[in-house]
Amino acid sequence: MIVVDGGEMLGVVAGPRRVFLSHTSELRRYPVGGSFVAVAERAIARAGDAACDMAYFSARDAPSAQVCRDAVLAADVYVAVVGFRYGSPVRDCPELSYVELEFKVASKAGLPRLVFLLGEDTEGPKDLFVDLDHGVRQVAFRVRLTDSGLTTATVTTPEGLSEALYQALIMLDRGGADRAAGSRRPVIAVPPLRGDEIERPELMAKLLSAVTRPGTAVTGLWGAGGFGKTTMARLLVHRDDVRQQFLDGVVWVTIGEDISGPELADKLTNAVCLLTGDRPGLTDPVAAGAQLGHALGDRRVLLVVDDVWACAQVEPFMIGGPQAMRLFTTRVRDVLPGSVAPVVVDEMDHGEAQQLLTAGTPGAAKDAMEGLLAATGRWPVLLGLVNAAVRADLDGGRLAEESMREILHELHTTGPTALDVTDATERHTAVARTIGVSLSRLTVQQRARYGELAVFGQDVAIPIPVLARYLHATAGWSTFQTHRYCQRLAELSLVSDYRHDEVGLHDVIYAYLRE
């Protein structure tokens, strides 16, 4: 912003810097009432900057290596608070923890780096200090940090961290040629690819045309739940040709059926924070939408709003931002503006469905495979469940052909031999019987615990510590048992995602559990 006084230009005043805060999850919990992360965020705000970490990203699929890289590269300053726990290795970069990866990316990008190490005499519970799985790795990482040539600070209390971080930030040069010149980096905040997505070339061509057509400001992906709308959007935002079209970035926001009011406003202000580094404290969705429109300004951004159910969820995202492209995914056609001709997502074609059904299952019998394609209606969410059940049987020493025939028999026993995916009642029945096949691979107690996941909200990433406490109360399970259980559910595709600190449910499965 250029400040003018009496007709004379005085200078350029930069907006708040984006400070990426890198840490392991226990530092957000301890000490209770004023955790290390909480005081660090307040110190960043006190210095006139805006804190950002992976918790600020609306899209909560597992943050892979690429998501972490994108998040760090969108920041202006990197801050690490490093304790004694290593955290889980990055799923697609297992030789590094998330904090290690983020530090490595910040170093390579030349970002200012401020590193704070918890001292040996820090007070706190055992969970703050003991890492039975990767403690040796963490010791080595702490040594590398102190030997890296960086000036590191050792703190033992949240108050000490707060003051040290505040002083470091206000002493840090706030300039930078790129910022003073008013240039801006592209913002890339999208969910990672899982690696098991099936390319659907014909459908992708239609979607690509819709989002890059000159003069178009909004489009949609429309289809029943579980047909692959989110997967197609996720594949789209990772395409190089799409990112070249939207040079100011790609931002993803996940909504959900029950999101409204302050929760919806929070989704909008998350997007504002990603674009500007400033997180406005708004609770009205329309006001938050106006702020998002202002943040978009003249940026050429692709804004993906996933899983909308109501016009009231769409309208705030339509304010301002004339150069931005909005892509909504929905199963309710009427929520999209009347002028929008959405790209329709329905059943997979035969070849795509066969690829999904047989991935990782050598030796599948053709007749059983064809029967399963008919019984599932080539519906991606069901094909994924069946494929996961077959792969679980393979791990147990069975043959793919034997497993497929048994699953096909189970599906035929409880329903028709072919699914009409246009019939909502048939789809619901098909979901129930296909989930039943997967549940049969669990123990009786595991099946009971699975039903309890319905107590959590739709489109909510369930924190593993919360789930562990819940399952300890209902089943007496330890945290280790909870992690092993979530791993088993992920193997059977009964959860949409699982990583070291959270787990999620596909909304089709969530709806089944609630009913």
ABEGO torsion letter per residue (X at the ends): XBBBBGGBBAEBBBBBBBBBBBBBAAAAAOBBGBBAAAAAAAAAAAAGBBBBBAAABABABBBBAAAAAAAAAABABBBBBBBABAEBBBAABAABBAAAAAAAAAAAAGBBBBBBBBBAABBEBAAAABBAAAAAAAAAAAAAAAAAGBBBBBBABAAAAAAAAAAAAAABBABEAAAAAGBBBBBBBBBBBAGABBBBAAAAAAAAAAAABBGBABBBBBEBBGAGAAAAAAAAAABAAAAAABAAEBBBBBBEAABBEAAAAAAAAAAAAAAAGBBBBBABAAAAAAAAAAAAEABBBBBBBBGBABAAAAAAAABEGAABBBBBBBABAAABBAABBBBBBBBBBAAAAAAAAABGBBGBBAAAAAAAAAAAGGBAAAAAAAAAAAAAAAAAGBBAAAAAAAAAAAAAAABBABBBAABAAAAAAAAAAAAAAAAAABBAAAAAAAAAAAABBBGBBBBAAAAAAAAAAAAGBBAAAAAAAAAAAAAAGABABBBAABBBBBAAAAAAAAX
